[in-house]
């Protein structure tokens, strides 16, 4: 609940005691540096005896130090030998955060400066630009180097909340060959970056606000106070703006495409502008940018600002999407991550919401605080809350690929706290595998 007290996501929120022993800088090329908290210096502590490396990505508050402490606790409570496990928590910071000389930073504008969607760092930061996805590539390639890390067998990329969005979008289409035996050596991947063959990668996505959809299909539902879930059963159908209801209030932030031109459509935060469904308008809102990256991939506008540069420069984007199902992706969602602020009619809050009736310390004195969950229209088309969206995304993937893919674990009695998610039995299984056993109760 400590996170709920954050009033301004633009400000840095690091409550852990600063310990420079764990703060390092990783050179990602061209003299550009990426600060990170780690259990070792990736440049000096080599060759390294680590067998498993965990890259843990922080949430919207950019409190990487807190996430590093959480990661240490998660690892210590696992059955893994901590002496052979390397923990790395990169820090994607803003200009107003403290600076590390020559370090990259992001401006946070939506979406062209948003690190969680693969955006490039701000051009004014020491004249250097790099996609957040490319930063991950550099970490992964470095850890794959057998000279530096001869014993590494497994990489875990795990992210929570905004970090979960980053990991999920990155997993869709990295520039790296899928690490499955049947695809190694496949000539179609000749332009992808290849890692050493005995290295596996697992992507662990926890409690993100939204997901990257792979086609135009979305979910139509309506508010229903009589239902235990608070909503009617979502119906999966092709989205068209003409089928969306108007009135979902937009905020003051204006969406811009990746080329910088303004678009006329704003983004919604959730509001009293909610309108019930009618026979024609089944979808909760109307937005013609619903399928723009990072909410989806609008193939008709790939060359016109729909995708971040990293995606536009992809060696074979359609092939990467085809094999997204082959990547080892595990999703986690809190059973009680169902809060929606006070945006529903009459301020209704689901009984399952972990912040229900807790006002003290929450922004705007809300009793259903959503922990900065995205409630813009493109996100609402994926479901009403994080818990719903995770389950519906699994159905989307099954429909898209024609078979069940990946795994989703719902963490019982858990809201939006990263430590509780990853310390759970499901969290340990998602991170360390089916045979993982946690030492905690």
DRENFILUM-52434 format. One record per atom (N, C-alpha, C): y, z, x. Coordinates in steps of 0.1 Angstrom, whole numbers, plus 2048, in hexadecimal, padded with zeros to 3 digits. Layout:
# DRENFILUM-52434
YZX ...
***
This chain:
# DRENFILUM-52434
7F4800808 800800800 80D800808 80B802815 81780281E 81E7F581E 8167EA81D 81C7DC81D 8247DA810 8217E1805 8297DF7F9 8377E47FA 83A7EC804 8487F1805 8517E780C 84C7DC811 8547D2818 85D7CB80E 86A7CC810 8737C5807 8777B780B 8777B5818 87C7A881D 8717A2826 86A798822 86079282B 86678B837 873788837 879782842 87A78C84E 87A79984B 87C7A3855 86E7A685C 86E7AA868 8627AD86F 85E7BB86B 8517BC868 84B7C9864 83F7CD86C 8427D4877 8377D9880 8387E8881 82F7EF87B 8307FD87B 827803886 81E7FC88C 816801897 81E8058A3 81A80F8AA 8228128B7 8208078C1 82B8038C6 82B7F88D0 8247FC8DC 81B7F38E1 8137F68ED 8137E98F5 81C7E78FF 81C7DB907 80F7D890E 8067E190E 7F97DE915 7F27D390E 7F57D1901 7ED7C78FA 7F57BA8F7 8027B98FB 80A7AE8F8 80A7A4904 806798900 80578D90B 80C780906 80D77790F 81376A90C 80975F911 806756908 7FC74B90B 80473E90C 802737917 80972A918 80171F911 808719907 80270F8FF 805701903 80C6FF90E 80F6F2914 81E6F0915 8226E991F 8316E5920 8396F1923 8346FC928 83C70892A 83E71091E 83870C913 83A713906 83071F906 83572A901 82D736900 82A73B8F2 81F7418F0 81B7478E3 8187558E5 82075F8E0 81D76D8E2 8117718D9 80977A8DE 7FE77F8D7 7FA78D8DB 7F47948D3 7EE7A18D6 7DF79F8D9 7DA7A48E4 7CC7A18E7 7C67AC8EF 7B97AC8EF 7B17B68F6 7AF7B1905 7B57A5908 7B57A0916 7BF796918 7C3794924 7CD789927 7C577C929 7C7773921 7BF766921 7C275E92D 7CD761934 7D0759940 7CB75F94D 7CB76D94D 7C7774959 7B977A959 7B577F94E 7A878594D 79D77B94C 79C772956 792768956 78B767964 77F763965 77676095A 77376D951 77276B945 77077693B 762777936 75D783935 74F785930 74D785921 75878291A 75778390B 74D779906 74577D8FC 73C7748F5 74176F8E8 74A7778E2 7507748D5 75F7768D6 76676D8D0 77576F8D0 77976E8C1 7827788BD 7877788B0 7967768B0 79B76B8AA 7A97688A8 7AD76D89A 7B577789A 7B977E88D 7C877A88A 7CA77487F 7D776F87B 7DE778871 7EA77C873 7F278586B 7F777F85E 7FD788856 802783849 81077F84A 81777E83E 82577983D 82F782844 82C78F846 83579884C 83579785B 82C78F861 82B78C86F 829799877 8227A3871 81F7B0878 8137AE880 8137A688A 8077A3893 8027AF899 80B7B989D 8067C58A4 7FE7CD89B 8027CE88E 7FA7D6884 7EC7CF882 7EC7C2882 7E07BA880 7D77BC88C 7DD7BC898 7D47BF8A4 7CE7CC8A3 7D57D689F 7CF7E489D 7C47E4893 7C67DC888 7BC7DB87D 7B07D4883 7B27C988A 7A77C2890 79F7CB89A 7A67D38A2 79E7DC8AB 7957E58A3 79B7EB898 7937F4890 7877ED88A 7897E1885 77E7D987F 7737D7889 7777D3895 76D7D089F 7667DD8A3 76D7E88A5 7677F48A9 75D7FA89F 75F7F6892 7577FB887 74B7F2885 74A7E788C 73F7DE88A 7347E1894 7297DB893 71D7DD89B 71E7D58A8 7297CD8AA 72A7C58B5 72D7CD8C2 7297C88CD 72C7CE8DA 73B7CB8DD 7447D48DC 7527D28DE 7567CD8EC 74D7D08F5 7507CB903 74F7BC905 7487B68FB 7467A78FC 74E7A08F1 7577A78EB 75F7A18E0 76E7A18E3 7747958E2 7827948E6 78A7928D9 79579A8D8 79E79A8CC 7AB7948D0 7B078A8C8 7BD7848CA 7C47838BD 7D17888BD 7D97878B1 7E67808B4 7E77728B2 7F376B8B5 7FE7708AC 80B76E8B1 8167728A9 81F7668A6 82076289A 829757895 83575E890 83F75F899 84B766895 85775D892 86176388C 86D75C888 87875F892 883758891 88E75A89A 89476889A 89476E88E 89A77B88D 891786893 884783896 87B78C89C 87F78E8AB 8797978B2 87C7988C0 87678C8C7 87D7888D2 87977C8D9 87177F8E6 8687768E8 8617758F5 8667688FC 86B769908 87175E90F 86775190E 86D74690A 866739909 85B7398FE 85B7438F6 8517448EB 85573B8DF 84B7368D8 84E72E8CC 8517378C1 85A7328B8 85C73A8AB 85E7308A0 85C734894 85D72C888 86873187F 86E728877 87A72C86F 876730861 86A72E85D 865733850 86972B844 87071F846 87471783A 868711834 86870F827 85D70A81F 85E6FB81D 8546F3821 8496F6829 84B6F2838 8566EC83B 8576E5848 8586EF854 85B6FC851 85B70585C 85271185A 84870E852 83E71984E 832719857 83072385F 825723869 818723862 817729855 80A72A84F 80571C84A 80D712849 809705844 8086FB850 8096FF85C 8086F6867 8156F086C 8206F6868 82D6F086B 8306F287A 8396EA87F 83D6EC88D 8476F788F 8476FC89B 85170789E 85F70189D 86970989D 87670589B 87B6FD8A7 8826F28A5 8866EA8B1 8916F08B9 8976FB8B4 8A27018BC 89C70C8C5 88F70F8C4 88971A8CD 8867148DA 88F7158E3 88E7108F1 88A7018F2 88E6F98E7 88B6EB8E7 87D6E88E6 8746F18E2 8666EF8E1 8616EF8D3 8586E68CF 8526E58C2 8436E48C3 83C6EB8BB 82E6EA8BA 8296EF8AD 81F6E88A7 8196EC89A 8116F989C 811701892 80970D893 7FA70A894 7F66FE88E 7E96FA88F 7E56F689E 7EF6F08A4 7ED6EC8B2 7EC6F88BB 7F37028B7 7F270F8BF 7E47148BE 7DE7148B2 7D07188B0 7C77108B9 7C97028B8 7C16F98C0 7C16FE8CF 7CD7018D4 7CE7058E2 7C67128E6 7C771B8DC 7BF7288DE 7B07248DE 7AC71C8D5 79E7198D3 7997118DF 7A17088E4 79D7008F0 79C7088FC 7A57118FE 7A571A909 799723909 7967298FE 78A7318FD 77D72A8FE 77E71D8FC 7727148FD 76F71090C 779713914 77870E922 76D717929 76271192E 757718934 75A71F941 76571A948 769720954 77072D952 77872E947 77F73B944 77674493C 76E73F933 76674792A 758742929 751744934 74373E935 73974392B 73B74F925 73275591C 73575490D 74174E90A 74574D8FC 73B7458F5 73674A8E9 72D7438E1 7337418D3 73D74A8CF 74174A8C1 75074D8C0 7577458B8 7657478B5 76774B8A6 76E7558A3 771759896 780758893 78474F88A 79274E886 794754879 79A760879 79B76786C 7AA76A869 7AE76885C 7BB76B858 7BC77184B 7C6779849 7C878183D 7D577D836 7D577B829 7E2778822 7E876B827 7F476B82C 7FA75F832 7F175A83E 7EB763845 7E275F850 7D675884A 7D175C83F 7C6756838 7CA748834 7D6746830 7DB73882C 7DB72F839 7DF735844 7DF72D851 7D1729855 7C8732854 7BA72F858 7B472584F 7B6727842 7B071E838 7B571083A 7C270E83B 7C870183D 7C36FB84A 7C3703855 7BF6FE862 7B06F9861 7A870185A 7996FD859 7976F0852 7A06EC849 79F6E0842 79E6D484C 7A76D3855 7A86C785D 7AD6CA86C 7A66D3873 7AA6D4881 7A76C7889 7AD6C6894 7AA6BA89D 79D6BC8A5 7956C58A1 7896C98A9 77D6C48A1 7736BF8A9 7666BA8A3 75F6C689C 75A6C588F 7536CF889 7476D4892 7456E1893 73B6E689C 72D6E7895 7296DC890 71B6DC88A 7136D2892 7066D5895 6FE6CD89D 6FD6BF899 6FC6BC88C 6FA6AE888 7076A588A 7126AC88D 71F6A488F 7236A289D 71D6AA8A6 7206A98B4 71B69C8BA 7246958C0 7216888C5 72367D8BB 7276808AF 7296768A5 73566D8A9 7346608AB 73E6578B0 74B6578A7 74965B89A 75565B891 75F666895 75A67089D 76367B8A1 7686798B0 76766D8B5 76B66A8C3 77966E8C6 78266D8BC 7906708BF 79467F8BC 78A6878B8 78C6958B6 78B69C8C3 7906A98C3 78E6B18CF 7806B78CF 7796B68DA 76B6BC8DA 76B6C98E2 7636D28DC 7616DF8E3 7536DF8E9 7506E98F1 7436E98F7 7386EC8EC 72D6E68ED 7236E58E3 71D6F28DE 71D6FC8E6 7177098E2 7207138DC 72C70E8D8 7367178D3 7377158C3 7367208BC 73771F8AD 7457258A9 74A72089E 757724899 75572888A 75A734887 75A739879 76873C874 76C737868 779739863 777743858 77F74E859 77E75984F 78C75A848 78C75783B 798756833 799761829 7A376A82B 7A3776822 7B077681A 7AF77780D 7BA77A804 7C7771806 7C5764807 7D175B808 7D775A7FA 7E47567FA 7EB7547EE 7E77477E7 7E373D7EF 7DF7307EA 7D67297F3 7D171E7EF 7C77167F7 7CB7077F7 7C5700801 7C86F2802 7BE6EA7F9 7C36E57EE 7BA6DD7E5 7B86CF7EA 7AC6C97E7 7A96BC7EE 7AA6B07E4 7AE6B27D8 7B16A77CF 7BB6AC7C4 7BD6A57B9 7C76A87AF 7C26B17A4 7B66B67A5 7B16BF79B 7B76CD79D 7BA6D3791 7C06E1791 7BB6E8785 7C06F4782 7BB6FD778 7C570076D 7C06FD761 7C9700755 7C470C74E 7CD71674C 7CA722746 7D672873F 7D5732737 7E0738730 7DF748731 7E974E72F 7E975D72F 7E3762722 7DA76B723 7D3771717 7D1780719 7D9788713 7D9796715 7CC79C710 7C5795706 7B979B701 7AD79970A 7AE790714 7A378E71D 7A4799728 79879D72D 7987A7738 79E7A2745 79D795746 7A378E752 7B278B750 7B778C744 7C578A742 7C877C73F 7BE772740 7C176473F 7B575D738 7B8752732 7AD74A72C 7A5744738 799740734 79073A73E 79672D744 79972D751 79F721757 796714755 79D709752 7976FC750 79B6F375C 7916ED762 7936E576E 7956D7769 7A16D176C 7A46C4768 7AF6BE771 7B06B1770 7BA6AA778 7C86AE774 7D06B177E 7DE6B677A 7E86AA77A 7F06AA76F 7FB6A176E 8076A976A 8126A576F 81E6AD76C 8216AD75D 81E6A2757 8206A1748 8186AB740 80E6B1746 8056BB740 8096C9743 8146CB74B 8186D874F 8246DD746 8246EA744 82F6F073C 83B6F3744 8476F073E 8536F2745 858701742 86170674A 866713748 86271D752 85971A75B 855723766 861723770 86872E770 87572F777 87372C786 87D72478B 87C721799 88672A7A1 88372C7AE 88B7357B6 89672C7BD 89D7337C5 8A972C7CC 8A57237D8 8987257DC 89471D7E8 89070F7E4 8957057EB 8926F87E7 8876F27F1 87E6EB7EB 8736E57F4 8796D97FB 8766D8807 8796CB80F 86C6C5814 86C6B8815 8606B281B 8616B382B 8566AE831 8566B0840 8606A8847 86669E840 870696847 87E69D845 87F6A783D 88B6AE83B 8936AB82F 88F6A0827 89769D81B 8956A6810 89F6A9809 89E6B27FD 8976AC7F2 88E6B47EB 8886AF7DF 88F6B77D3 88F6B17C7 8966B87BC 88E6C47B6 8816C57B9 87A6CF7B2 8796DC7BA 87D6E77B4 87C6F47BB 86E6FA7B9 86D7067BF 86070D7BE 86271A7B6 85871D7AE 8597297A5 8537357AC 8597407A9 85474D7AE 84C7547A3 84D74F797 84775778B 85375D784 85375D777 85F762770 85C764761 86776775A 86676874C 86675B745 86675074D 865742748 85873E744 84E747744 840743740 84073F731 83973472F 83772F721 82872D71E 824730712 81672F70E 81272070E 80571E70F 7FF71070F 80070B700 8016FD700 8006F66F3 7F66EB6F4 7F36E46EA 7E86DA6EB 7EA6CF6F5 7F66CD6F9 7F96C2704 7FB6C9711 8036D3712 8066D971F 7FD6E5722 7F26E1729 7E76EB72C 7EA6F3739 7F26ED742 7F46F374F 8006FC74E 800707756 80A711755 81870C759 819702761 8266FD766 8266EF76A 8326E976C 8336DB76F 83A6D977C 8336D3786 8396D1793 8336C579A 83B6BB79D 8356AE7A2 8326B07B1 8356BB7B7 8316BD7C5 8256C67C6 81E6C87BC 8126D17BB 8086CE7C6 8076C17CA 7FC6BD7D3 8016BA7E1 80E6BE7E4 8136BC7F2 80D6C77FA 80C6C4807 8076CE811 8116DA811 80C6E6811 7FF6EA814 7F66EE808 7FB6EA7FC 7F46ED7EF 7E96E37ED 7EB6D77F3 7E16CC7F1 7E46C17FB 7DD6B67F9 7E06AA801 7E269E7F7 7EF69A7F6 7F268E7EE 7F16827F6 7E667B7F5 7E366F7FE 7ED6647FC 7F36637F0 7FD6597EE 80A65B7F5 80C6677FB 81966A802 817670810 80B66D815 808672822 81266E82D 81766282C 82065C836 82F65F832 831666827 83F667822 843676821 83E67E82A 84268C82B 839696824 82D69281F 82569B818 81E6A5821 81B6A082D 8136A9837 81B6AD843 8176B8849 81D6BC855 8196B2860 8216B186B 81E6A8876 8106A987B 80B6B587D 7FD6B7882 7F36B087A 7F56B086D 7EC6A9863 7EE69A863 7FB696864 7FD688864 7F8681871 7F868887C 7F3683888 7E468688A 7DD689880 7CF68C881 7C7680885 7BD68188E 7B5675892 7AE66E886 7A967687C 7A3670871 7A267B866 7AD67B85E 7AF686854 7A4685849 7A1679844 797678839 78967C83E 78667984B 77967E850 77968D851 784693855 7846A1857 7826A8849 7896A383F 7876A8831 7786A782C 77369C830 76569982C 75C6A4831 75F6A983E 7566B2844 75C6C0844 7666C383C 76A6D183A 75F6D9835 7566D482D 74B6DB827 7416DF832 7416D983D 7386DC848 73D6E7851 7496EA850 74F6F5858 74B703853 74970C85C 745719858 750722853 753721846 75E728840 759733836 75F73F838 75C74A82F 76974F829 76975281C 774757815 772765811 77D76D811 77C77B80C 78877D803 7857847F8 7907877EE 78E7957E9 79979D7E7 7987AA7E2 7967AA7D3 78D7B27CE 78A7B37BF 7977B67B8 7A07BE7BE 7AB7C27B6 7B87BC7BB 7B77B07C2 7C37A97C6 7C779F7BB 7CB7A67B0 7CD79E7A3 7DB7A179E 7E47A67A6 7F27A97A2 7FB79D7A1 80479D797 80D792795 81B796793 8207A1799 82D7A6797 82E7AA788 83A7A8783 83C7AB774 84079E76D 839793772 83D78676D 836781760 82B78875C 824784750 82C789744 829783738 83078772C 82F79672A 83A79C727 83B7AB724 8387B3730 8397AD73C 8367B4748 8277B874A 81E7B1743 8107B5743 80B7B5751 8037BF755 7FC7BF762 7ED7C2760 7E57BA766 7D77BB765 7D27C9769 7C87CE762 7C37DC765 7BD7DD772 7B97D1778 7B27D1785 7BC7D1790 7C97CF78E 7D37CE799 7D37DB7A1 7D27DA7AE 7D27E67B6 7DF7ED7B7 7EA7E67B3 7F87EC7B3 7FC7F07A5 7F37EF79C 7F77F278E 7FD80078C 809800786 81080C782 81581478F 81580D79A 81B8147A6 82880D7A9 8338147A7 84080F7A8 8478147B5 8458207B9 84C8267C4 84981E7D1 85381A7D7 8528137E4 84F8047E2 84E7FF7D6 84C7F07D5 8597E97D2 85A7DD7D7 8677D57D5 86A7D47C6 8777D57C3 87C7D37B5 8767DC7AB 8707E77B0 86A7F17A7 85F7EB79E 8577E27A3 84D7DB79C 8417E379B 83A7E378F 82E7EB78E 8217E378F 8237D6793 8177CD795 8197C57A1 81E7CB7AC 8227C47B8 8177BB7BE 81B7AF7C1 8117A47C5 8107A37D4 8177AB7DC 8177A97EA 81A79B7EF 8267967EA 82B7897EE 82277E7EB 81A77F7E0 8117747DC 81A7687D7 81675C7DB 81D7507D7 81B74E7C8 82674E7C1 82674B7B2 82E73E7AF 8307367B9 8367297B6 82C7217AE 8317177A7 82970F79E 81C7097A5 81D7037B1 8116FD7B7 8067087B9 80A7147BC 80171F7BE 7FB7237B1 8037247A6 7FF729799 7F471F793 7F5712797 7EB708792 7DD70B798 7DD7137A3 7D07177A9 7CA7247A2 7D172A79A 7CD736793 7D8741793 7D674B78B 7E1754788 7E375F793 7D976279B 7DA76C7A6 7D07697B1 7D17707BC 7C976D7C8 7BA76E7C5 7B67787BD 7A77797BA 7A276D7B2 7AA7697A8 7A675D7A0 7A67517A9 7B074F7B1 7B27437B9 7A67417C3 7A174C7C8 79674B7D2 7897467CA 78674B7BF 77B7477B7 77C7397B2 7887357AE 78A7287A9 78971E7B4 78E7227C0 78D7187CB 77F7157CF 77671F7CE 76871C7D1 7627127C7 7667137BA 7627097B0 7686FB7B3 7746FB7B8 77B6EE7BC 7736E87C7 76F6EF7D1 7676EA7DC 75A6E47D8 7536EC7CF 7466E77CA 7486DA7C2 7526D97BA 7556CD7B2 7586C17BC 7606C47C6 7656B97CF 7596B47D7 7516BD7DD 7466B97E5 7386B67DE 7386BA7D1 72C6B87C9 7216C27CC 7246CD7D3 71A6D77D6 7226E47DA 71C6EF7D9 7226FC7DE 7246FB7ED 7306FF7F2 7336FF800 73A70C803 739710810 73F71C815 73B72980D 741734810 73D74180A 749749806 7487507FB 7537597F6 74D7667F4 7547717F9 75077F7F7 75C7867F0 75978C7E5 7637947DE 7617A37E2 76B7A97E8 76B7B67ED 76E7C07E2 7647C87DE 7667D27D3 7707DD7D6 7787E17CC 7817EB7CD 78B7E97D8 7907DD7DA 7997D97E4 7A47D17DF 7B07D47E3 7BC7CC7DF 7C07C27EA 7CB7C47F0 7D07BA7FA 7D17C0808 7CB7CB80B 7CC7D0818 7C27CA822 7C67C582D 7BD7BE837 7B37C783C 7B67D483F 7AC7DC846 7A07DF83C 7A47E2830 7997E5826 7907D8824 7967CD824 78F7C0822 7857BE82D 7897BF83A 7817BC845 7777C7849 77B7D4845 7727DF848 7677E083D 7687D9833 75D7D9828 7517D282D 7467D5827 7397CF82A 73A7C082A 7407BA81F 7427AC81E 74B7A7829 7557AE82D 75E7AA838 7577A9845 74E7B3848 7467B3854 73D7A7854 7367A4849 72D799848 73578C84A 74078B843 74877E844 74C77C853 75078685A 755785867 74A783872 73F78B871 73578C87B 728786877 72678286B 71A77B867 71178385E 70777D859 6FE78384F 6F778F855 6F4790862 6ED79A868 6F67A686D 7027A5869 70C7B086E 70A7BC866 70A7C786D 7097D4866 7157DD86B 71C7E3861 7277EB865 7237F9867 729800870 72680E873 72D817869 737812862 73E81B858 73781C84B 73B826843 735827836 73D81F82C 
***
